[in-house]
Amino acid sequence: MTKVFLVGDAPLPWQNSAKRPAGGLRTWQFLKPLLEAGHEVRAVLWSRSDFWLGDKIEQDELSIRDYSAKCEILMLDRDFPKWQQTLQAELEKFKPDVVVAVNSLSCERVTRLDLTVPFWADINGSPIMEAEAQAWRLGSDDLLPHFWAREKKILETADIISTCSNNQKLATFGMLATLGRLNHKTSGQKLLFAIPNLTEVWPETDEVMADLEPILRGKILPQKAVIVSMVGGWWNSWLDENTLFFALENAMRENENIYFIAGGGAVPGLTLAPLDNFRARVEKSRFKDHFYLLGWLPTKHMAQIYREIDICITADRDCADTRTGARNRITEWAKFGLPIITTKGSEVANDLITHAAAVGVDIGDVVKMTNAVLWLAGDQKLRRKTGQLAQEYCTQNWNYGVGMRDFIQWIRKPFSARDAHYFVGMKVNFWHTKVRAGFRYMKENGFKKTFGKFKELVLKRH
């Protein structure tokens, strides 16, 4: 078995947390298969006080006793000033065979350590692609160098890299090429893998859930409400809050039973604009009593809330993150068999739309999104069928067993990139490129032909 030092994010999806950010979901996606395979794991997870309900100590009773693997988990506040010293000390004490970092913050922090073993970096969404959306929101490119520096350091340091989509994988190939990592040493070596965001069924069964009290229907919403929802994540920079709002408002004009609930909140440290813009439009709408912005919903309530929702909806802007990133909320909605309306663009959305497992509309098309809401709101059988197809696709394609094979295979037989400690300067240098190329040409073609070629080039310049 392999000793794995894993750095990732809390909270893990089964913990009763106040928030369920994508980082924790992705971390569990890598951690659970390691435990199931019996590998020894030492995990350091970044946490924040606002992630938890009540005393965080209670949340640290980690549900790993069902696995035979030996696993220890250390929670560290992500703003802890001595995180680097602590991380290095934990690494040296554990003496792992490999290091695995999940999500870009963890990956970048691991690059600052003194590493002597193979390093797998999971870049769950490209920082520079996300920064492009943020730059548009701010009307400023000031953040771009910071995010590129983070991604560049990861790409230069990691032995193996995984991404959250095939599109991100292709974009990362381009970045590796510009950094000189596609070279004669790594040629033919597979260093890059696309691993989509995966999911698993929560332990709650229908029998367990049957006796739970409703949270929405008949409580804060009318019993006969058609509940359209966007819960399960942040209000990110890539969100098209205007298309979302106008489509919902138009649908409410036609069907007074339509109500909208939203969860989540603004991304800490980034723009508040998507949520603030949406909230401002709601306040001016004559249907404002049909909109409920509930903020972050406790994890323990999510399964019941999903049981009450009729339709899930999301709208993306046309930006680099949409084309290359993941959409955890869509993956989770599919897991629970909910009918989904989504703009085309993200890989996850396109996969479902192609298989008739979601209703797709063009980016920015308010009319088509309005019609999609009305169409599903008026047809319960269609909602059930669409949700069933989404769940089937999710079960077959986005499960841990299928999606994590490449990772587990590498863990069993880890290897380093062949260009470790090797640097290719990509800036053109006359002596490094032209002169060395000339000597190679002369070796292959002889002095006479080489001299003739040299004269030809000199005459051409003059």
Secondary structure, 3 states (H helix, E strand, C coil): CCEEEEEEECCCCCCCECCCCHHHHHHHHHHHHHHHCCCEEEEEEEECHHHECCCHHHHCCCCCCCCCCCEEEEEEECCCCCHHHHHHHHHHHHCCCEEEEECHHHHHHHCCCCCCCCEEEEECCCHHHHHHHHHHHHCCCCCHHHHHHHHHHHHHHCCEEEECCHHHHHHHHHHHHHCCCCCCCCCCCCCEEECCCCCCCCCCCHHHHCCCCCCCECCCECCCCEEEEECCCCECCCECHHHHHHHHHHHHHHCCCEEEEEECCECCCCCCHHHHHHHHHHHHCCCHHHEEEEECCCHHHHHHHHHHCCEEEECECCCHHHHHCCCHHHHHHHHCCCCEEEECCCHHHHHHHHCCCCEEECCCCHHHHHHHHHHHHCCHHHHHHHHHHHHHHHHHHCCHHHHCHHHHHHHHCCCCCCCCCCCCCCCCCHHHHHHHHHHHHHHHHCHHHHHHHHHHHHHHHC
